[in-house]
């Protein structure tokens, strides 16, 4: 039975992290096959001694396998006995039979030893590559992940990791052994018989391989098209399932099914085309093999009739051809699968080569804080796209241990301040520039300047390796240090956030609370839950803190999710805290109760509060009114309310009327 030419497309993959090119499509840029193999070799070279031992077992297995037809010839010839020669009948065939069985057993043992020895190398390489891809995906910028299509990228990564095992298995266990066996068989045919057998075998091999390569290369585009359509169908299905509630809200199950069916129909047509070309390939291969077998056996039978060959020679030649052409019968499948594995692996390596938009400068040091720091935004300009600037030279300071609140209408850039402080983006004009680290390695690339062409920087830069980032779009500092000059991990370790849209892991409530400090323990999680006013709710649940929250926390209400987010931030206990609409999903009673806890949590911490409800920021040391990316007013609550015709006073009046 030939291996199937395709995999199931209707089964949905696990929702693992995946990625896409910036335009949201699957990464399709391909390098050469040799370049992909060179990328793979270092992962295997970690197990070089296992590779050498496995290759030794492989050669031993093939030597034993090639010896089987030789013993079979001796066995058949030994059966041609003279009348009355009972000793030959009883002794010689018995020894040959035992040797024949021993060689067969040796072939199987050496093959299993080869797979046993090399299994650690195969699985180790697969694990290393998968882990590297996973880590790299987490290192890529937020811009990249906002553009991704999870379903299709999951399929790409799934095929890539599977391609590592397939590539190693097919090449080491099939292609290389077959080449060794072909060389041995040709050597035996040339020495035991005349060169006619060698030439028939060589011509058949050349025709077979040439036909296989040409046709497989021709049909590769059909296989690639099938894979792209398969990824597209998975993207559509997973996106629909992730938005299950939205589908239900608008009664669009039939619409979603129709869209998925359209994708499956395109995939069906592509699969049929791929299978048709596969059948053409297999038929042509079998024609070449059958012709070569007929010619070889015809020449051998002629030799037996002429008395030049024995029956044992005929049996040996036939056995050689069977042993040789059976694996060759799978050459087309193997070549196609190897090419496909290389394609899939290359897609994954393309992801690894994708530069991180945000990266640490070489030699960047950790941000070390011994207390609540001062945070400054200095003339910060930023836009997610070059043509649309969100922030227009925003400047303000959050003094150490104080609270600054930012209010304003939706879309004015409030949440962007939190993303910039977390360094999900660097302050630029919106172009996804290469990371500073990448630009250091390739100074002729695009992006903002790193200093003078001679590599020197202005005095007092204080940057590692004398590299300097441009201040054309302003800068953000913590205790006077530009956050681009220190490691991202240390900056994010110093900040805690309660986001506006809380997304939880599909795990237990305790796991999600402890995510703020995974090693804190159960008692710390309970204490944080009490502070966030969610402990009572959790205790009333049948499974308590072991209650699963479902995909993205959908088993909890919006207010419950927000209180879990507050609990994990309280547990982290960082010196800088950001409350981005931290109580927007809570009712008034719970909001008032939690506001006291948030004020307590913000005590002796540098706090940035982003809010629509002005009642939650009346105690802030300074309130900034952000409108269309500009700070139009600033001051304390009482001063801003008393300002006639002011933007804050108008918002306060409107909210008071709404509450009444």
N, C-alpha and C positions, 0 to 999 in steps of 0.2 A: 504493500500500500504506500503510495507516495504521500509525503507530507502535504498538508493543506496549504494553499497559496495565500490564505488570508486568515485573519482572526475575527472573532465575533465583534460586531460593531454595535449590537443592540444592548449589550451589557454595560452598565454604568460603572466607571471606575470609582475608587475611593476618593474622597474629597481631600486630596493632599495638596500641598502648595505647588503651584505651577506658575509658569510665566510666559510672557509673550514679548514680541518686539514692541517698541513704543507706540506703534500704530494699532496695537491691539491684535494683530494677526500673529499666527505661529511663526516662530523664527525659521526661516527657510534658507538663509544664507548657508552655502555649503562649501567646505574646503575639499581638497583632494582626498582620495581614499588613503594614500600613503601618509598624508599629514595627520589624518585621524588615527591611523595605526601608530604613528610616532607619539601622539598624545596618550595612547593607551599603554604603550610599553613601560613607562616609568611605574605605573601602578602594578604591573606584573613583575617588574624587575625587583621589587621588594622580596619576591619569593623565588629568586633566581635558582637556588639549589633545588627547590621543588620542581622547577621547570626542567632542569637538567636531568633529574632522576626520572621524571615523567617521560621525557623524550627517550631515555634509555629503555624504559619498560616498553615504550611504543615500538622501538626498533626490534627489541627481543620478541614481542608479540608477532610482528610481521615476518621475522625470520622463521618463527615456528609455523606460521600460517603458510608460508611459501614452501616449507619442507613437507607439508602434508601431501600435495600431489606427487612429490618425489617418492615418498613411502608408498603411496597408492599404486604407483607404477611398479615398484618392486613387489608389492603384494599380488598384483594381477599377473606379473610375469612368473612369480613363484608358483602360481596355481597351474601354470602350463608345465606339468610334470611328465616325466617318462613313466611308462607302464611299470608297476611294481615298486616304484620309489615311494614307499610308505613313510620313510623317515622325513623326506622333504615336505610331505603333506602335513605331518604332525608337528614338526619342529619349526621350520622356517616361517610359514604363515603365522604361527602363534607369536613368534618374536616380533614380526612385522606388525601384527595386530596390536600388540601391547605398545609398540613404539608409536603406531598411528594414534591410538587413544591418548598416549602421553603428550604428543604434540598438540592434539586438539585441546586437551586440558591446559597445556602450557599457554596456548593462545588466549584462552579465556582468563586464566589467572593473571597473566601479564597485562591484559587489557583492564581488568578490574583494579590491579595495583596502580596502573597509570592513572585511572580516574580517582582512586582513593588518595593518591599522593597530590594530585593537582587540584582536588576539590577545594583545599584551603586557599590556594592561590586564586582560583576563580571567584570564590565567595568573598575573599578578602578584597580583591580588586573591585568587585561590584559594590561592596560596602563602602570602600574609600571614596569611590566616585559619587555614589548616592549621597553620602554625608557631605562631600564638598559642594555638590549642587545645592543641597538643602541650606548649608551655611551661606553660600553665595547669594541665594535668593533672599535670605533675610538681610543680607548686607546691601542689597540694591535699594535704590531710593523709593520714597513713597510715590513719586510720580510714575515710576515703573509699575508698581503694584496697582495703582489706580487704573492703569491702561490695560492690565492683563485680562485674559479670558481664561478663567480657571479650568473649565472642562477640557478644552483643546490642549492647553499646556500640560494638564495632568497626563493626558494620553502621550504627549511627546516625551515627558520625563519617564513615564512608565515603560514606553517602548525603548527608551535609551538605556535604562538600567537592565532591561531584559536583553537588549542587544549586546551588552558586554558578555553575558553568559553564552548567548548564541554564537557570537563571533569566535570566542575561545573554543567552544565545543566543536563547531563545524570545522574550524581551521586545524586545531590540534588533533581532534579525534577522527576527522574524516579526510580532509584535503591532504595534509602532510602524510598520513599513513598510506593513502592511496598512491601518492607519488613515489614513496619508498617501495611499495609493492610493485608498481609498474617497472621501476628500475631493476628490481631483482628478477622479475619475470622475463624482461627483455634480455637480461644477461644470461639467464638459463636457456632461453630459446636459442640465443645466438651461439652458445657453447655446445648444447646438446644436439641441436638440429642445424639446418641450414639457415641462411639469412632471410629466406623467403618469408618465414614465419615472423621474423622481426619487422620486416618491411610492411607486411599486412597489418600487424598490430600498430606500428607507428603511424601509418597513413590513416588508419581508422581513428586513432587517438587525435591526430591533428585535425581531421575533419570534424570529429565529435566536439572537440574543445572550441574550434573556430565557430562552428554553427551555434554552439551553446552561448558563447560570449556575444556574438553579433545579435542573436535573437533576444537574449536577456537584456542587453543594453537598449535594444529597441523598445522592449516592453517595460523597462524601468519607469518610464514616465507615467504609464498606466497605473503601476503600483504606487507611485508617489501621489498621483491624483487621488487614488483610492484612500490613502492614508490621510490626506488633507481633508477629504470629505468626511472621513470617519471622525477626525478631530472636530470638525465643524458640527457634526451631529451630536457629539458628546458635549460640546460647549453649549449648544442650544438646550439639550436635555437638562444638564446640571444647572444652568442659569434659571431654567423654569422651576426646577425643584427647590432651589435656594430661595426663590421668590414665591413659594407655595401660597402664602397668605395673600399676596397681591393678586395671584391668579384667581383665588377663591373670591376675593373682594369684588372683582369685576366679572366674575362668572365666565372666565375665558379658558376653561379647560379644553373645549373643542378647538378654539383658536390655537392654543399651544400644541395640541395633538396634531393639528393640520400642519403647523410649521415644522414640527419634528418629523412628520411623515414626508414632507417635501425633502428634508435633508436625507432621510432614509432612502427615498426613491432615487435621488442622485447617487447615493452610495451603492444602491443595488445595481444601477446601470454600470457604474465604474467597476464593480466586482465582476459582473458578467463579462465585461470587456477584458478584464485581467485574466479571468479563467479561460476565455477563448484563446487568448494568446499563449497561455500556459499549455493548453492542449496541443496547439501547433508545435510548441517547443518539444514537448514530450514525444510526440509522434515522430518528429524528425530525428531525435536522439535514438529512439528505438530502431528506426530504419538503418542508421549507420551501424549500430551494434549488431543487429541481425545479419546484415551483409557481411560484416567482418567474421562473425562466428561461422557462417556457412562456408566462407572461403577457407578459413583455418581448418575446419573439420573435413572439407573436401580434399585439401592437400594432405591431411594426415591419413585419411582412409586410402587415398591413392598410394601413400607410402607403405601402408600395411599390406595392401594387395600386391605391391611390387616386392614385398619382403624386406624393404629397407627399415621399416619400423615394426615394433611389436605391438600387441594389443595394449600392453602397459603404457607404451608411448602415446597411443591414441587416447587412453583414459587420462593420462597426465596432461596432455595438451587441452583436452576438454575441461579438466578440473581447473587448469590455469586460467582459461578463458572465462569460466564461470566466476572464479574468485576475482578476476580482474574487472569484468564488465558489470557485475552486480553493483559494486560501489560506484562505477562510472555511470550507471543508470541514474544515480542520484546526483550526479555532478551538476546538472542544470538547477535542481532544487537547491543544492548547497551553494552554488555560485550566486543564485538569486537571493538566498537568505543571508549570505555574507554581505552582498552589496546592500541589502536592506538594513542589516545590522549596522553597517558602516554609516549609512544615511541617518539612521535613528541615533547612533552614537554621536555623529557629527552635530546633529541638532542640539544635543545636550551640551556638547563642548562649546557650541556657539553661545549658549547661555552663560557658561563659565567665562567666556571671553568678553562678555558684555561688561563694559566699564561701570563702576559704581559712580553715580553722579556725585554723591557725598562720600568722601573718604578722608581719613586722617592724613595730615601732612607727615612726611618722613621725620621721625624723631619727636613727634608730638608727645607732650607729657600729660599726665593725668591732672585733672582739676582737683586740688586738695582744699577742702573747706573745714575750718574749725568752728564754724558757727553760721548763722544765717548771713548770706552774702548780699551785696548790692548788685542789682541788675539794671543795666542801661541799654536802651535802644537809641542809637545815635544816627539820626538822619537816614533811617532805614527806608529804602525803596525796594519794592518787590512786586513781581507779577508772575502768575503761573504760565502766562503766554506773553511773548514779547509785545504783542499789539494791545495788551490789556494790563496795565499796571494797577495793582490792587492797593498798595501802600505808597503814599507820595511823601517821602521824607519825614517819617514819623520819628519823633524824639521824645523820650520820657525816661524817668528813673524810678525804680522801686527801691527805696532805701532799705538797708539791712534790717530785717525783722519787721518791716511794715507791709501794709496791704494797699495795693493799687487796683482799682476796678476800672474796667473798660466797658462802656455801654454804647449803644447806638443801634440803628436799624440793621436788619439782616442784609448780608452781603457787603458790609462796610469794611470787612477785613479783621474782625475781632479774633476769630479762631485762627486766622493766619499768623497772628502774633505768637500763639502757643506753638504752632508748627515750626516757626522759625527759631523759637527759643529751644525747642527740642532738637533742632537742627535736622528736621526731616527735609528741609530745603536750605540752601545757602542764599544769602541776599544777592539776587541777580535781577536781570530784566525779564526773567521768565524763560530764557533759553536753557534747555537741559545740557549744561556744559559738562565737559569731562571733569572728573574729580581733581582736586589739587594734587593728590599723590600721582595720578596719571599724568598730569601736566608737568610735574617735576621730571618724570621719566621721559616725557616727550615734549620738550619745551616749545616745539614749533607748532603744537596743536592749538585749537581754538580755546575760547574761554577768556576769563578775565586775567589781567596781567599778574605775573608772579614776581616782577622785579625788573631790573635792567637786563639787557641782553647779555652782559658779561657775567651774570649770575650774582652780582652784588646787590644788596638792598640798601635802602636808606638807613640812616643811623637811628638807633633806638627802636628798631623793629621788634626786637626780642623774640624772633621766631626761630624755631629749630632749623638747623642746616642753612641758615641765612635765607630761607625762602620767605617770600612775602606775598600775601593776598591783597587784592585791590580793595580799596575802600570807596570805589566809585558809587556803590549802592548802599553805603553806610555800613554799620557794624553793630553787633550785639556783644556786650561784655558782661562777665560775671566777676565781680571784684577787680575790675579793670582789665581782665584777660579776655581778648577776643575769643569767642567760643570756637572759631575755626582753627585756633592755635593749639587747642588741647584735644584729647581723645573724645570721640563721641560717646563712648561707653561711660566715661567718668562724668560727662555733662548729664547724660540721661539718668545716671545713678543718683545724681543730686536733685532730680526733679521728680515730683509725683503729680499725677493729673487725674481728675475726675472728668472724663470727657462728656460731651453733650450726648453723643450716641454711644451707649455702652454695649459692647459686643463681648460676650462671654464664651469660654471654651466649652465644648460639649463634654463636660465632666461634672463633678459634684460641686455643690456650693462651697464646701470647705476648700477644694482645690482652687477655685476661682478667687476666694479671699486670700489664701496663702500665696497666690501668684505675686502679690506685692513683696513677699519675703518667703520664698519656698521652704526655708529651713526653720521657720519660726515655731511650728508645732501647733497642736490643736488648741491649747489654752490661749495662745496669742490670737488665733483666729476667732475664738469665742469673744475675747475682750474687744477686738476690733468690730465684731458684729454688734456687740452691745453699744459701742460708741456710735455706730451708724444706725441704731434703732431698728435692727433687723433680726436680732437674736430671738425675740419672742416669736416672730413669724417662723423662723427656722425650727424652733423647738416644737411648734405645733404640727410640723410636717411628719408623716409616718417614718421617714428615714432620716429626719433631722439634717445634720450637716452632710450626710452621705447622699442627699437627694440630687439626682442628675438634673441639670438645667436645660438639656436639649441643645440642638443645633443653634449656635449663636445666642444661647440663653433664652430661646423662644418660649420655654415653659414658664418663665417668670414674667410678671407684668413689667411695664416700663419703670415704675417706681421701685419695684423690688430689684431690678437689675441695677438701677442707679445707686441704691443703697449698698449693694454688693461692691460696686465700683468705689464708693466712698470708703467702705471697710478696708478694701485692699490698699487704698492709698494711705489711710490712717496707719495701717500695719507697716507699710514701707517707711513711714516717718522720715521723709527727706527734708533737707533744709529749705528747698524751694517747692512751693505747691501752686498748682494751677487748677482753678475751679472753672471749667468751661460749661456754663449753664448747669451747675452741679445739682440743682434741685428742680430742674424744669419739668421732670416727670412726676413730682411729688404733689400730694394734695396740701392744702394750706396748713392743716394741723401738723402733719409730718414735716413740712417745710420749716415751720417755726421751731419744732423740736430739734431738727437736724442743724438748723442755722446756728444754734448755740454750740453744738458739737463742732461745727466747721470753724466757728470763731475760736473755739478752744484749740482745735487742731492747727489753726493758723497762727496761734500765739507763739511769739519768738521764732517765726518763720517768715521768709520773704514770699509774699503771696501775690499772685495775679488772678483776679476774679473777672471772668467774662460773663456778662449777664444781660438778659432782657428785662427781668423784673427788677426794677430799681429799689424795691423794698429790701432786697437781699444785699445791697451794697451801701446802705446809709452809714455804716460804721467804718467804711474804708478811709484810709488816711488821705487818699486823693482819688478823685473820679475823673476819668478821661472820657469825653464824648467824641466818638469816632464816627465820622460821616463821610462815606465815599473815599476812604483811605486817608483822610486828613483829621487831625485833632482840632475840633472847632471850639471846644471849651475844656477847661480843667479846673479843679478846685474841690473843696469839701462839699458834702451834701447840702448843708445849710446855706452855704454861699451860693451854690448853683441854683437852688430853688428860689432864692431871693432875687436872682438876677432877672429883671423884667425882659420878656421877649426872648429869653435864652432857649436853646434847644433842649437842655436838660429839664428846665422848668416846664416846658410844653409837654415833654414825655411824662414827667411826673404827674402833671394835671390830668392827662389822658388816662393814665393807669389808675389814678385815684377814682376817676369817674367810672371806669370799667369795674373796679372792685365794688363800688357802691351799687 
